Structure formats: structure tokens, C-alpha cells
Amino acid sequence: MNALRNKVQLIGRLGDKVEIKTLESGKIVGRVSIATQEVYRNTQGEKITDTTWTNLVVWGKQAETLEKYTDKGSEVAIEGKLSNRAYTDKNGNKKYISEVVISDFLLLGGKEKQD
């Protein structure tokens, strides 16, 4: 069961182009959000689409590859681990962030078709 600890798998569409940054250390980091959807029918029989946005972090060559081959709306499958961190904003308020650090990804297709 150790292989299942802190493992996240998501399939969804990217909310924007991957934002790449080179840190002072020389490491490359990419950030983007992914939208996942659950579709179900409520008690009245109406179709409900529930969208959840998740922040993603990707490092190194994977960040460069994801940035190069995807765009806003690209469908991807990702695997990674859930990470939580905290920081203090410029007003002195403590902020908490949950994000998925990508360990692997698969490009599933192009951008969503617009009608």
C-alpha cells in the first residue's frame, strides 16, 4: 500500500498556458491550473456539471515539454502528489495553498472544440 500514499491522478483541461520560471538556483518550474469535471443528474433529473480547479506544479524538462506542447484548453492526464504550503502575503496575512506536483503526464488531445 505504500505505493498508493499521496498519489493523485487527474484528467482534465488546462486553464491557461503553462507559466515557466527559472529560479535563482537555475531550476525551471512551471505552474498551471487544470479543470476536472463531474457530470451527474440531480433529484429533478437535471444534468449538473461540477467543475473543480486544481493548481499544478511541474519541474525541469517536464515543465518545458508541457509548456511546449500544450495550450489553454489542452486535455491532459497527470499523476503526482498533493503538496501543501503556506506563506505570508504583503499585508501580513498567512495564506495556504494546496497543489499537485506532477511526476508524470500524458497529452490526451488538442484543445476543446468551441461550438
SEGULO-318984 format. One line per 4 residues: number of its first residue (from 1); their letters; for each residue x, y negated, z negated of N, C-alpha, C, O. Coordinates in nm, 3 decimals, decimal comma. Atoms other than C-alpha are relative to their C-alpha. Layout:
// SEGULO-318984
NUM = A = X Y Z X Y Z X Y Z X Y Z; ... .
//
This chain:
// SEGULO-318984
1 = MNAL = 0,081 0,121 0,000 0,000 0,000 0,000 0,085 -0,127 0,000 0,032 -0,235 0,024; -0,083 0,120 0,002 0,298 -0,236 -0,028 0,001 -0,071 0,135 0,017 -0,193 0,141; 0,000 0,061 -0,133 0,282 -0,292 0,349 -0,122 -0,089 0,020 -0,122 -0,173 0,110; 0,122 0,078 -0,015 -0,065 -0,442 0,304 -0,002 -0,125 -0,088 -0,095 -0,205 -0,077 .
5 = RNKV = -0,001 0,117 0,089 0,030 -0,702 0,043 0,023 -0,127 0,079 0,113 -0,135 0,163; -0,013 0,133 -0,060 -0,017 -1,062 0,154 0,018 0,006 0,151 0,113 -0,050 0,205; -0,003 -0,012 -0,145 -0,087 -0,976 0,516 -0,127 -0,063 0,055 -0,238 -0,030 0,012; 0,113 0,070 -0,062 -0,311 -1,199 0,729 0,004 0,026 0,150 0,109 0,014 0,213 .
9 = QLIG = 0,013 -0,016 -0,145 -0,434 -1,120 1,080 -0,121 -0,082 0,044 -0,230 -0,068 -0,011; 0,107 0,086 -0,051 -0,642 -1,372 1,275 0,003 -0,001 0,152 0,109 0,006 0,214; 0,013 0,024 -0,143 -0,770 -1,406 1,629 -0,087 -0,123 0,015 -0,197 -0,130 -0,041; 0,076 0,123 -0,017 -0,884 -1,749 1,735 0,061 -0,089 0,107 0,146 -0,047 0,185 .
13 = RLGD = -0,047 0,098 -0,099 -0,822 -2,060 1,941 0,075 -0,113 -0,071 0,033 -0,160 -0,177; -0,081 0,108 0,058 -0,556 -2,323 1,873 -0,075 -0,132 0,008 -0,138 -0,163 0,108; 0,070 0,127 0,008 -0,692 -2,659 1,766 0,072 -0,113 0,070 0,015 -0,220 0,090; -0,080 0,104 -0,064 -0,416 -2,855 1,937 0,125 0,065 0,057 0,144 0,186 0,046 .
17 = KVEI = -0,131 -0,046 -0,044 -0,075 -2,824 2,099 0,087 0,020 -0,124 0,075 -0,056 -0,221; -0,090 -0,023 0,113 0,189 -2,680 1,864 0,091 -0,120 -0,016 0,151 -0,166 0,081; -0,087 0,115 0,029 0,378 -2,966 1,695 0,134 0,054 -0,052 0,140 0,117 -0,157; -0,134 -0,050 0,031 0,752 -2,888 1,689 0,082 -0,109 -0,068 0,079 -0,225 -0,028 .
21 = KTLE = -0,091 0,091 0,069 1,000 -3,048 1,448 0,132 0,072 -0,025 0,134 0,191 -0,055; -0,130 -0,054 0,038 1,372 -2,996 1,399 0,038 -0,064 -0,133 0,048 -0,186 -0,144; -0,033 0,049 0,134 1,463 -3,025 1,032 0,147 -0,041 -0,008 0,226 -0,008 0,080; -0,139 0,043 0,018 1,784 -3,181 0,899 0,096 0,117 -0,001 0,211 0,104 0,041 .
25 = SGKI = -0,084 -0,121 0,007 1,917 -2,828 0,844 0,022 0,060 0,139 0,107 0,148 0,155; -0,010 -0,055 -0,135 1,874 -2,761 1,218 -0,106 0,103 0,031 -0,121 0,145 0,146; 0,107 -0,098 -0,022 1,587 -2,518 1,169 -0,116 -0,065 0,074 -0,144 -0,183 0,057; 0,114 0,047 -0,077 1,289 -2,550 1,402 -0,127 0,055 -0,063 -0,137 0,174 -0,093 .
29 = VGRV = 0,128 -0,040 0,057 0,936 -2,544 1,262 -0,112 -0,052 0,089 -0,107 -0,164 0,140; 0,117 0,040 -0,076 0,605 -2,554 1,443 -0,123 0,007 -0,088 -0,134 0,094 -0,175; 0,125 0,003 0,077 0,264 -2,642 1,300 -0,117 -0,017 0,095 -0,109 -0,093 0,193; 0,122 0,008 -0,079 -0,083 -2,597 1,445 -0,112 0,061 -0,082 -0,086 0,134 -0,178 .
33 = SIAT = 0,113 -0,063 0,067 -0,432 -2,502 1,331 -0,067 0,096 0,097 -0,057 0,082 0,219; 0,073 -0,098 -0,080 -0,641 -2,210 1,451 -0,145 0,004 -0,048 -0,172 0,000 -0,168; 0,142 -0,011 0,032 -1,019 -2,187 1,467 -0,043 0,145 0,021 -0,023 0,202 0,128; 0,058 -0,134 -0,011 -1,178 -1,850 1,395 -0,150 -0,014 -0,018 -0,197 -0,100 -0,092 .
37 = QEVY = 0,145 0,012 0,005 -1,548 -1,791 1,440 -0,065 0,132 -0,040 -0,022 0,240 -0,001; 0,085 -0,113 0,036 -1,803 -1,560 1,285 -0,141 -0,036 0,048 -0,192 -0,144 0,016; 0,134 0,024 -0,052 -2,138 -1,531 1,460 -0,095 0,102 -0,064 -0,067 0,222 -0,066; 0,098 -0,088 0,062 -2,443 -1,390 1,283 -0,139 -0,063 0,014 -0,152 -0,177 0,056 .
41 = RNTQ = 0,138 0,051 -0,002 -2,821 -1,428 1,263 -0,048 -0,018 -0,143 -0,027 0,069 -0,228; 0,051 0,026 0,134 -2,984 -1,586 0,960 -0,134 0,072 -0,017 -0,179 0,143 0,073; 0,125 -0,071 0,030 -3,307 -1,461 0,797 -0,114 -0,039 0,094 -0,210 0,036 0,109; 0,101 0,043 -0,097 -3,511 -1,660 1,050 0,031 0,051 0,142 -0,045 0,025 0,235 .
45 = GEKI = -0,037 -0,054 -0,130 -3,333 -1,483 1,338 0,079 -0,096 0,086 0,108 -0,066 0,201; -0,077 0,099 -0,076 -3,142 -1,794 1,445 0,148 0,040 0,003 0,203 0,088 -0,096; -0,142 -0,029 -0,016 -2,790 -1,745 1,579 0,081 -0,111 -0,067 0,065 -0,229 -0,035; -0,085 0,094 0,074 -2,537 -1,911 1,347 0,146 0,028 0,034 0,191 0,143 0,030 .
49 = TDTT = -0,144 -0,012 -0,024 -2,173 -1,976 1,439 0,072 -0,075 -0,110 0,056 -0,196 -0,126; -0,076 0,057 0,112 -1,945 -2,036 1,142 0,147 -0,006 0,040 0,210 0,098 0,061; -0,140 0,018 -0,039 -1,603 -2,181 1,231 0,085 -0,033 -0,122 0,048 -0,118 -0,203; -0,095 0,024 0,108 -1,310 -2,169 0,989 0,133 -0,044 0,061 0,184 0,020 0,153 .
53 = WTNL = -0,130 0,050 -0,046 -0,992 -2,373 1,044 0,108 0,041 -0,099 0,091 0,027 -0,220; -0,112 -0,044 0,083 -0,660 -2,237 0,916 0,127 -0,062 0,054 0,152 -0,061 0,174; -0,128 0,058 -0,039 -0,323 -2,413 0,919 0,103 0,112 0,018 0,110 0,206 -0,062; -0,103 -0,098 -0,030 -0,037 -2,214 1,074 0,137 -0,066 0,000 0,151 -0,183 0,037 .
57 = VVWG = -0,139 0,043 -0,006 0,340 -2,247 1,039 0,078 0,110 0,071 0,059 0,228 0,043; -0,082 -0,097 -0,073 0,586 -2,079 1,275 0,142 -0,055 0,011 0,161 -0,175 0,028; -0,140 0,042 0,007 0,967 -2,089 1,268 0,081 0,046 0,121 0,048 0,145 0,186; -0,104 -0,040 -0,095 1,259 -2,077 1,512 -0,047 0,021 0,142 -0,129 -0,055 0,194 .
61 = KQAE = 0,031 -0,032 -0,140 1,235 -1,918 1,858 -0,149 0,024 0,019 -0,205 -0,010 0,123; 0,144 -0,023 -0,011 0,877 -1,810 1,787 -0,075 -0,132 0,014 -0,171 -0,141 0,090; 0,063 0,132 -0,009 0,783 -2,176 1,737 0,016 -0,056 0,141 -0,078 -0,109 0,200; -0,025 0,051 -0,135 0,944 -2,272 2,066 -0,081 0,075 0,105 -0,133 0,014 0,198 .
65 = TLEK = 0,076 -0,082 -0,095 0,775 -1,984 2,251 -0,149 -0,033 -0,007 -0,214 -0,050 0,096; 0,141 0,033 0,016 0,432 -2,060 2,107 -0,031 -0,138 0,057 -0,135 -0,158 0,120; 0,020 0,135 -0,052 0,472 -2,428 2,195 0,006 -0,001 0,153 -0,070 -0,073 0,219; -0,020 -0,002 -0,144 0,588 -2,348 2,549 -0,117 0,062 0,076 -0,155 0,014 0,182 .
69 = YTDK = 0,099 -0,078 -0,075 0,314 -2,102 2,645 -0,144 -0,020 -0,044 -0,233 0,049 0,006; 0,138 0,023 0,044 0,006 -2,237 2,465 -0,034 -0,148 0,007 0,053 -0,234 0,023; 0,051 0,136 0,001 -0,207 -2,547 2,460 -0,123 -0,001 -0,090 -0,163 0,104 -0,141; 0,124 0,010 0,075 -0,513 -2,673 2,277 -0,104 0,093 0,064 -0,125 0,089 0,185 .
73 = GSEV = 0,102 -0,092 -0,049 -0,783 -2,405 2,309 0,052 0,137 0,040 -0,028 0,226 0,069; -0,055 -0,131 -0,034 -0,545 -2,116 2,384 -0,041 0,103 -0,103 -0,042 0,075 -0,223; 0,038 -0,107 0,091 -0,660 -1,786 2,237 0,123 0,082 -0,037 0,199 0,125 0,051; -0,115 -0,075 0,050 -0,402 -1,609 2,021 -0,042 0,092 -0,114 -0,140 0,067 -0,185 .
77 = AIEG = 0,011 -0,086 0,117 -0,378 -1,324 1,774 0,128 -0,023 -0,079 0,237 -0,021 -0,023; -0,119 0,024 0,082 -0,145 -1,393 1,483 0,000 0,096 -0,119 -0,104 0,145 -0,164; -0,018 -0,078 0,121 -0,007 -1,193 1,196 0,102 -0,075 -0,085 0,200 -0,128 -0,032; -0,093 0,070 0,088 0,166 -1,342 0,894 -0,038 0,018 -0,145 -0,106 0,114 -0,182 .
81 = KLSN = 0,029 -0,006 0,143 0,146 -1,411 0,524 -0,058 -0,132 -0,046 -0,027 -0,238 0,008; 0,060 0,120 0,057 -0,057 -1,656 0,321 0,102 -0,066 -0,091 0,166 -0,001 -0,174; -0,095 0,076 0,080 0,156 -1,929 0,166 -0,072 -0,121 -0,060 -0,151 -0,187 0,008; 0,057 0,116 0,069 0,056 -2,194 -0,087 0,113 -0,090 -0,046 0,216 -0,043 -0,094 .
85 = RAYT = -0,100 0,096 0,047 0,248 -2,510 -0,166 -0,070 -0,125 -0,051 -0,188 -0,148 -0,023; 0,055 0,124 0,055 0,197 -2,838 -0,345 0,100 -0,113 0,023 0,221 -0,091 0,032; -0,085 0,118 -0,011 0,327 -3,190 -0,301 -0,074 -0,117 -0,061 -0,195 -0,110 -0,085; 0,061 0,122 0,052 0,265 -3,536 -0,438 -0,004 -0,104 0,111 0,100 -0,133 0,172 .
89 = DKNG = 0,013 0,096 -0,109 0,130 -3,791 -0,190 0,052 -0,137 -0,044 0,094 -0,155 -0,159; -0,056 0,133 0,028 0,235 -4,157 -0,170 -0,074 -0,074 -0,111 -0,020 -0,169 -0,168; 0,077 0,062 0,108 -0,040 -4,251 -0,420 0,018 0,072 -0,134 -0,046 0,037 -0,233; -0,026 -0,072 0,123 0,093 -4,006 -0,679 -0,097 0,113 -0,029 -0,095 0,171 -0,137 .
93 = NKKY = 0,097 -0,109 0,017 -0,187 -3,752 -0,629 0,062 0,133 0,043 0,129 0,140 0,146; -0,051 -0,132 -0,034 -0,095 -3,383 -0,631 -0,094 0,064 0,102 -0,216 0,068 0,080; 0,076 -0,063 -0,107 -0,210 -3,207 -0,312 0,045 0,146 0,014 0,163 0,178 -0,004; -0,028 -0,142 -0,017 -0,231 -2,833 -0,250 -0,036 0,041 0,143 -0,138 0,000 0,197 .
97 = ISEV = 0,020 -0,045 -0,137 -0,201 -2,665 0,089 0,015 0,152 0,007 0,109 0,209 -0,049; -0,011 -0,142 -0,034 -0,269 -2,308 0,198 0,021 0,009 0,150 -0,046 -0,061 0,226; -0,027 -0,016 -0,141 -0,130 -2,199 0,532 0,050 0,143 0,025 0,094 0,211 -0,067; -0,050 -0,132 -0,037 -0,038 -1,882 0,718 0,133 -0,019 0,071 0,142 -0,092 0,170 .
101 = VISD = -0,131 0,001 -0,063 0,330 -1,835 0,801 0,004 0,118 0,097 -0,005 0,234 0,055; 0,008 -0,102 -0,104 0,338 -1,645 1,130 0,127 0,085 0,003 0,239 0,034 0,003; -0,113 -0,092 -0,020 0,557 -1,336 1,157 -0,003 0,058 0,141 0,100 0,098 0,195; 0,014 -0,053 -0,135 0,420 -1,220 1,493 -0,126 -0,058 0,064 -0,221 -0,092 -0,006 .
105 = FLLL = 0,119 0,049 -0,068 0,175 -1,338 1,756 -0,010 0,064 0,138 0,087 0,115 0,193; 0,027 -0,053 -0,132 0,016 -1,225 2,080 -0,087 -0,100 0,074 -0,190 -0,143 0,022; 0,079 0,091 -0,082 -0,109 -1,452 2,357 -0,111 0,080 0,066 -0,083 0,178 0,136; 0,114 -0,078 -0,048 -0,459 -1,333 2,450 -0,060 -0,052 0,128 -0,127 0,024 0,199 .
109 = GGKE = 0,061 0,053 -0,121 -0,561 -1,561 2,731 0,018 -0,149 0,008 0,089 -0,210 -0,071; -0,010 0,143 -0,022 -0,598 -1,908 2,859 -0,090 -0,079 -0,090 -0,136 -0,030 -0,193; 0,085 0,090 0,077 -0,796 -2,200 2,731 -0,145 0,041 0,017 -0,182 0,106 0,115; 0,143 -0,029 -0,004 -1,165 -2,169 2,655 -0,061 -0,073 0,119 -0,027 -0,188 0,146 .
113 = KQD = 0,066 0,061 -0,116 -1,381 -2,235 2,960 -0,107 -0,098 -0,048 -0,187 -0,067 -0,136; 0,100 0,103 0,032 -1,587 -2,554 2,940 -0,109 0,004 0,105 -0,079 0,006 0,224; 0,113 -0,002 -0,094 -1,935 -2,548 3,098 -0,031 -0,137 0,051 -0,122 -0,155 0,131 .
//
